Amino acid sequence: MDSAQNNTAISYKKAIAELESIVAKMQAEDCDIDNLSAYTARSLELLKVCKTKLQKTDEELQKILKELQ
């Protein structure tokens, strides 16, 4: 399974939890500089997943609200 397929399967809640974990690792005093690039890349992937899910939810809610009017 490639990264894009894996990202679509992750829930918003799990993506946020993973982002919080990455931030904690990056803020730790013993953070290995060699991992920063990987942490940043994974964070970007997770942020894109969250943004997509939020946009989709917003569109669905807007559609529902229009139907109520």
Phi and psi in degrees as GROMACS dihedral restraints (atoms count N, CA, C in turn):
[ dihedral_restraints ]
;  ai    aj    ak    al  type     phi  dphi    fc
    3     4     5     6     1   -84.0    20    10
    4     5     6     7     1   173.9    20    10
    6     7     8     9     1   -60.9    20    10
    7     8     9    10     1   -41.4    20    10
    9    10    11    12     1   -64.5    20    10
   10    11    12    13     1   -42.2    20    10
   12    13    14    15     1   -66.1    20    10
   13    14    15    16     1   -40.7    20    10
   15    16    17    18     1   -63.5    20    10
   16    17    18    19     1   -39.8    20    10
   18    19    20    21     1   -66.5    20    10
   19    20    21    22     1   -35.2    20    10
   21    22    23    24     1   -71.8    20    10
   22    23    24    25     1   -22.6    20    10
   24    25    26    27     1   -85.3    20    10
   25    26    27    28     1   -16.0    20    10
   27    28    29    30     1   -79.5    20    10
   28    29    30    31     1   140.5    20    10
   30    31    32    33     1   -79.1    20    10
   31    32    33    34     1   160.9    20    10
   33    34    35    36     1   -58.9    20    10
   34    35    36    37     1   -44.5    20    10
   36    37    38    39     1   -61.6    20    10
   37    38    39    40     1   -42.2    20    10
   39    40    41    42     1   -69.3    20    10
   40    41    42    43     1   -36.3    20    10
   42    43    44    45     1   -63.8    20    10
   43    44    45    46     1   -43.1    20    10
   45    46    47    48     1   -64.6    20    10
   46    47    48    49     1   -42.8    20    10
   48    49    50    51     1   -61.5    20    10
   49    50    51    52     1   -41.5    20    10
   51    52    53    54     1   -67.1    20    10
   52    53    54    55     1   -39.4    20    10
   54    55    56    57     1   -60.6    20    10
   55    56    57    58     1   -43.5    20    10
   57    58    59    60     1   -62.2    20    10
   58    59    60    61     1   -38.6    20    10
   60    61    62    63     1   -64.8    20    10
   61    62    63    64     1   -42.3    20    10
   63    64    65    66     1   -64.3    20    10
   64    65    66    67     1   -43.2    20    10
   66    67    68    69     1   -60.1    20    10
   67    68    69    70     1   -43.5    20    10
   69    70    71    72     1   -61.5    20    10
   70    71    72    73     1   -41.6    20    10
   72    73    74    75     1   -64.1    20    10
   73    74    75    76     1   -40.5    20    10
   75    76    77    78     1   -69.7    20    10
   76    77    78    79     1   -29.2    20    10
   78    79    80    81     1   -86.0    20    10
   79    80    81    82     1   -11.6    20    10
   81    82    83    84     1   -67.1    20    10
   82    83    84    85     1   144.5    20    10
   84    85    86    87     1   -63.2    20    10
   85    86    87    88     1   -28.9    20    10
   87    88    89    90     1   -95.8    20    10
   88    89    90    91     1    19.2    20    10
   90    91    92    93     1   -63.0    20    10
   91    92    93    94     1   128.7    20    10
   93    94    95    96     1   -81.6    20    10
   94    95    96    97     1   122.1    20    10
   96    97    98    99     1   -57.5    20    10
   97    98    99   100     1   -28.0    20    10
   99   100   101   102     1   -68.0    20    10
  100   101   102   103     1   -18.3    20    10
  102   103   104   105     1   -93.8    20    10
  103   104   105   106     1   -10.9    20    10
  105   106   107   108     1   -59.0    20    10
  106   107   108   109     1   -41.3    20    10
  108   109   110   111     1   -62.8    20    10
  109   110   111   112     1   -44.3    20    10
  111   112   113   114     1   -66.1    20    10
  112   113   114   115     1   -41.6    20    10
  114   115   116   117     1   -61.4    20    10
  115   116   117   118     1   -43.1    20    10
  117   118   119   120     1   -65.6    20    10
  118   119   120   121     1   -43.1    20    10
  120   121   122   123     1   -63.1    20    10
  121   122   123   124     1   -44.1    20    10
  123   124   125   126     1   -66.0    20    10
  124   125   126   127     1   -38.9    20    10
  126   127   128   129     1   -60.6    20    10
  127   128   129   130     1   -41.7    20    10
  129   130   131   132     1   -61.8    20    10
  130   131   132   133     1   -44.0    20    10
  132   133   134   135     1   -58.9    20    10
  133   134   135   136     1   -46.1    20    10
  135   136   137   138     1   -66.5    20    10
  136   137   138   139     1   -39.0    20    10
  138   139   140   141     1   -63.4    20    10
  139   140   141   142     1   -38.5    20    10
  141   142   143   144     1   -64.2    20    10
  142   143   144   145     1   -41.0    20    10
  144   145   146   147     1   -61.3    20    10
  145   146   147   148     1   -47.3    20    10
  147   148   149   150     1   -62.0    20    10
  148   149   150   151     1   -44.2    20    10
  150   151   152   153     1   -61.6    20    10
  151   152   153   154     1   -44.0    20    10
  153   154   155   156     1   -62.2    20    10
  154   155   156   157     1   -44.8    20    10
  156   157   158   159     1   -65.4    20    10
  157   158   159   160     1   -39.9    20    10
  159   160   161   162     1   -65.6    20    10
  160   161   162   163     1   -41.7    20    10
  162   163   164   165     1   -64.5    20    10
  163   164   165   166     1   -42.1    20    10
  165   166   167   168     1   -63.5    20    10
  166   167   168   169     1   -43.3    20    10
  168   169   170   171     1   -64.3    20    10
  169   170   171   172     1   -41.7    20    10
  171   172   173   174     1   -60.9    20    10
  172   173   174   175     1   -44.5    20    10
  174   175   176   177     1   -61.5    20    10
  175   176   177   178     1   -42.4    20    10
  177   178   179   180     1   -64.3    20    10
  178   179   180   181     1   -42.3    20    10
  180   181   182   183     1   -66.1    20    10
  181   182   183   184     1   -40.2    20    10
  183   184   185   186     1   -61.9    20    10
  184   185   186   187     1   -40.3    20    10
  186   187   188   189     1   -63.1    20    10
  187   188   189   190     1   -44.6    20    10
  189   190   191   192     1   -63.4    20    10
  190   191   192   193     1   -44.0    20    10
  192   193   194   195     1   -63.8    20    10
  193   194   195   196     1   -37.2    20    10
  195   196   197   198     1   -64.4    20    10
  196   197   198   199     1   -37.2    20    10
  198   199   200   201     1   -65.9    20    10
  199   200   201   202     1   -30.0    20    10
  201   202   203   204     1   -74.7    20    10
  202   203   204   205     1   -22.3    20    10
